[in-house]
Structures are given as structure tokens and as C-alpha cells.
Amino acid sequence: MAKTLFDPTQLPIDAIAGEAAVLLERLAPDWLRQRFAAPPDWAPEPSEPPLGLHRGAPTPASVLVPLVLREEGVSLLLTMRTAHLNDHAGQIAFPGGRAEESDADAVDTALRETEEEIGLARRHIDVIGTLPVYYTGTGYAVTPVVGLVAPPFELRADPDEVAEIFEVPFPFLMDGANHQLLAVDLPNGRRHFYAMPYQNYFIWGATAGMLRNLFHFLRA
């Protein structure tokens, strides 16, 4: 898999998505559990078109969308990938990775990968549901697994994969006013994608795309 072909932080903003924020009452743990227990009718956004760098069937993978239940409100835990990785080097990502034959299912993949990457034990994670599979331009079929994480817990980054672990306030990410639409011209055509910059963290690409689907799911 290729390294990123361009620097997304240097692209102009085409538009702001601009939808109203998800109501704060919908970001509470009990409401989130109920939403996943009884999902509404809703439509996810299209996944990323292929970059043409991957041949064959998409590689199954899972990520954990870890919603941390802080006293001051819910936050989303994210990682920054190390710069030397072949896949999505240096990007902001959910903890997760490709499925292994020993995994029981997509949830098991997400929980195993999370413990391996950031040391967050599965006993701390209350899985409340999954989102539709998201297909990345680089050839992965990613199942986002949403889990509530209650402190206290310990984290330990795998230095081979994770450069940094941080949290972003969940309400910030669930507000269309913070969703930028960017575009870039590549050899195989013009590509559009979302970005959600927060402080010095540039959240974009597949991570932002999956967050957009969570946003639509919670607003529906």
C-alpha cells in the first residue's frame, strides 16, 4: 500500500458541511445505547472510491470508536499512527486493524487490535453496536465498532504503530460546522473527502468518513 500521495493540510477548503450539531442529550451514554439497540432508518455516505493501488477483494478490518465517559462529558479517543508505517502513516486513526483468522468476528478484531495498539483492555469497553462497513480507497473493508469506555483505565501505546494517543470532545466532532469538505486532483481523478481539524490534530480521510456516518446515525 502506498504512502499518502498529497498533504491534506495544505488543501483549500471547498465547503463546510454545516449541518446542525447532534443534540447534547443524544451524546449521553443511555441515549447512545438505546440508539444502537433500536436503530432508525438512515443512509450512510458513500465510501471512498478506490485509489487503484489495491487489487483483489477488500481486506476485512475493524476499528474501535472509543467513547470515553469523562466527568466533563464524552470524548473520543484517537491515535496518531507512526510515520514509518506503510499504511496511512502519520494519520489520525481509530485503534484497530485487519482481521485475523483467529478472531471470532468484527467486534473481536476491534477489541484485540485495540488492546495490542494502545493497551486498552477489553474489560473496560462496553460495545454498544457497529456502523456500516466503510470501504477505504486503499483496499480495506472496515467495520467501525462503537464502545463506551469508563475511566479509570490504563493505556500503553505500541511504539511500532502508535505515536500518540489523545482525546477530542465528542460534541465538537458531532457538529457539522466543524466538518470541512476538501478535494484533490490525483492521476485517476478528483477525490473529495472530509476533514475535522481539532487543535493541532488533522482528522481526515477514512476516520473523518466514519465519523460522518456516526454523525448521520445519531442525527437521524
C-alpha positions as CSV (number, residue, x, y, z in Angstrom):
1,M,0.0,0.0,0.0
2,A,1.3,3.4,-0.9
3,K,2.1,6.3,1.4
4,T,-0.2,9.4,1.2
5,L,0.1,11.0,-2.3
6,F,-0.6,14.5,-1.0
7,D,-0.6,16.7,2.1
8,P,-4.3,17.2,3.1
9,T,-3.4,20.0,5.5
10,Q,-2.3,22.2,2.5
11,L,-5.5,21.9,0.5
12,P,-8.1,24.7,0.4
13,I,-11.5,24.2,2.0
14,D,-14.1,23.6,-0.7
15,A,-17.1,23.8,1.7
16,I,-18.3,23.4,5.2
17,A,-20.8,20.6,5.6
18,G,-22.7,22.8,8.1
19,E,-25.4,20.6,9.4
20,A,-26.8,21.3,12.9
21,A,-24.9,19.6,15.8
22,V,-26.2,16.4,17.3
23,L,-28.2,17.4,20.4
24,L,-26.2,17.1,23.6
25,E,-28.8,14.9,25.2
26,R,-28.1,12.4,22.4
27,L,-24.4,12.1,23.3
28,A,-25.3,10.7,26.8
29,P,-24.4,7.0,27.4
30,D,-28.0,5.8,27.9
31,W,-29.3,7.6,24.8
32,L,-26.4,6.1,22.7
33,R,-27.1,2.6,24.0
34,Q,-30.8,3.0,23.1
35,R,-30.0,4.3,19.6
36,F,-27.8,1.3,18.7
37,A,-30.4,-1.1,20.3
38,A,-33.2,0.4,18.1
39,P,-31.6,2.0,15.0
40,P,-33.6,4.4,12.9
41,D,-33.8,4.5,9.1
42,W,-30.8,6.4,7.9
43,A,-28.4,6.4,5.0
44,P,-24.6,6.3,5.3
45,E,-22.5,8.5,2.9
46,P,-20.6,6.7,0.1
47,S,-17.3,5.2,1.0
48,E,-14.0,6.3,-0.7
49,P,-13.6,5.4,-4.3
50,P,-10.6,3.0,-5.0
51,L,-7.2,4.6,-5.4
52,G,-6.2,1.9,-7.9
53,L,-3.4,0.8,-5.6
54,H,-5.1,-2.4,-4.4
55,R,-6.0,-5.4,-6.4
56,G,-8.5,-8.2,-5.4
57,A,-11.2,-8.2,-2.7
58,P,-11.0,-5.6,0.1
59,T,-9.2,-6.7,3.2
60,P,-11.5,-7.1,6.2
61,A,-10.6,-4.9,9.1
62,S,-12.2,-3.4,12.2
63,V,-11.7,-0.3,14.3
64,L,-12.9,0.7,17.7
65,V,-14.7,4.0,18.1
66,P,-13.9,4.5,21.8
67,L,-16.3,7.0,23.5
68,V,-14.7,7.8,26.9
69,L,-17.2,8.7,29.6
70,R,-15.4,11.7,31.3
71,E,-17.0,13.7,34.1
72,E,-16.9,16.8,31.9
73,G,-18.6,14.9,29.0
74,V,-18.0,12.3,26.4
75,S,-14.7,12.4,24.5
76,L,-13.5,10.3,21.5
77,L,-10.1,8.6,21.9
78,L,-7.9,8.6,18.8
79,T,-4.4,7.7,17.8
80,M,-1.7,9.2,15.6
81,R,0.0,6.5,13.6
82,T,3.8,6.4,13.5
83,A,5.4,8.0,10.5
84,H,7.2,4.8,9.3
85,L,4.1,2.7,8.7
86,N,3.3,1.5,5.1
87,D,-0.5,2.0,5.7
88,H,-1.8,5.5,6.5
89,A,1.5,6.6,8.1
90,G,1.3,9.7,10.4
91,Q,-2.5,9.9,10.1
92,I,-5.1,10.2,12.9
93,A,-6.9,6.9,13.3
94,F,-9.1,4.8,15.4
95,P,-7.4,1.9,17.1
96,G,-7.9,-1.2,15.0
97,G,-6.5,-3.2,12.1
98,R,-7.0,-6.1,9.8
99,A,-8.9,-9.2,10.8
100,E,-7.1,-12.4,11.7
101,E,-8.4,-15.9,11.2
102,S,-8.5,-16.5,15.0
103,D,-10.9,-13.5,15.5
104,A,-14.4,-14.6,16.4
105,D,-16.0,-11.7,14.5
106,A,-15.5,-8.0,13.6
107,V,-16.0,-6.9,17.2
108,D,-13.4,-9.4,18.4
109,T,-11.0,-7.9,15.8
110,A,-11.5,-4.4,17.1
111,L,-11.1,-5.3,20.7
112,R,-7.9,-7.4,20.0
113,E,-6.3,-4.7,17.9
114,T,-7.2,-2.0,20.4
115,E,-5.5,-3.9,23.2
116,E,-2.5,-4.6,21.0
117,E,-2.1,-1.0,19.8
118,I,-2.9,1.1,22.9
119,G,-3.1,-1.4,25.8
120,L,-6.8,-0.7,26.5
121,A,-8.1,-4.0,27.9
122,R,-11.5,-5.2,26.6
123,R,-12.9,-5.4,30.1
124,H,-13.1,-1.6,30.1
125,I,-15.1,-1.5,26.8
126,D,-18.9,-1.7,26.7
127,V,-19.6,-2.5,23.0
128,I,-22.9,-0.9,22.1
129,G,-23.1,-1.6,18.3
130,T,-21.5,-1.3,14.9
131,L,-21.8,1.1,11.9
132,P,-21.9,0.0,8.3
133,V,-18.7,-1.3,6.7
134,Y,-16.6,1.6,5.4
135,Y,-14.5,0.9,2.2
136,T,-11.3,2.8,2.1
137,G,-9.6,3.9,-1.1
138,T,-6.6,1.8,-0.1
139,G,-8.5,-1.5,-0.2
140,Y,-9.9,-2.2,3.3
141,A,-13.4,-3.1,4.3
142,V,-13.6,-1.6,7.8
143,T,-16.3,-2.3,10.4
144,P,-16.5,0.5,13.0
145,V,-17.3,-0.9,16.4
146,V,-18.7,1.7,18.9
147,G,-17.8,1.2,22.5
148,L,-18.3,3.1,25.8
149,V,-15.1,3.3,27.9
150,A,-15.4,4.2,31.6
151,P,-12.4,5.5,33.4
152,P,-10.1,4.7,35.1
153,F,-8.1,2.7,32.6
154,E,-4.5,2.3,31.6
155,L,-3.1,2.9,28.1
156,R,0.2,1.7,26.6
157,A,1.0,2.7,23.1
158,D,2.7,0.1,20.8
159,P,5.7,2.3,19.7
160,D,5.8,0.4,16.4
161,E,2.3,1.6,15.4
162,V,1.2,4.4,17.6
163,A,3.0,7.7,18.0
164,E,0.4,9.4,20.2
165,I,-3.0,8.8,22.0
166,F,-5.3,11.7,22.6
167,E,-8.9,12.6,23.1
168,V,-11.3,15.1,21.3
169,P,-14.5,16.3,22.8
170,F,-17.3,14.3,21.2
171,P,-19.7,17.3,20.7
172,F,-17.0,19.0,18.6
173,L,-16.9,16.1,16.2
174,M,-20.7,15.7,16.1
175,D,-21.2,19.3,14.8
176,G,-21.5,19.8,11.0
177,A,-20.0,23.3,11.4
178,N,-16.6,21.5,12.1
179,H,-16.8,19.2,9.1
180,Q,-14.7,20.6,6.2
181,L,-15.0,19.2,2.6
182,L,-11.7,19.1,0.7
183,A,-10.8,18.0,-2.7
184,V,-7.6,16.9,-4.5
185,D,-6.8,16.1,-8.1
186,L,-5.0,12.8,-8.5
187,P,-3.9,10.9,-11.6
188,N,-7.1,8.8,-11.5
189,G,-9.4,11.7,-10.9
190,R,-10.7,14.3,-8.5
191,R,-11.3,13.0,-4.9
192,H,-13.4,14.6,-2.2
193,F,-13.1,13.9,1.5
194,Y,-13.9,15.3,4.9
195,A,-11.6,16.8,7.5
196,M,-12.3,17.7,11.1
197,P,-9.2,19.7,12.3
198,Y,-9.0,19.9,16.1
199,Q,-6.2,22.0,17.7
200,N,-3.0,20.6,16.2
201,Y,-4.7,17.3,15.1
202,F,-5.8,17.0,11.4
203,I,-8.6,14.3,11.4
204,W,-9.4,13.4,7.8
205,G,-9.9,10.6,5.3
206,A,-11.4,7.3,6.4
207,T,-11.5,8.4,10.1
208,A,-13.5,11.5,9.2
209,G,-15.7,9.5,6.8
210,M,-16.6,7.0,9.6
211,L,-17.3,9.9,12.0
212,R,-19.6,11.4,9.3
213,N,-21.6,8.2,9.3
214,L,-21.8,8.2,13.1
215,F,-22.9,11.8,12.9
216,H,-25.8,10.9,10.5
217,F,-26.7,7.9,12.6
218,L,-27.1,10.0,15.7
219,R,-28.9,12.8,14.0
220,A,-31.5,10.5,12.2
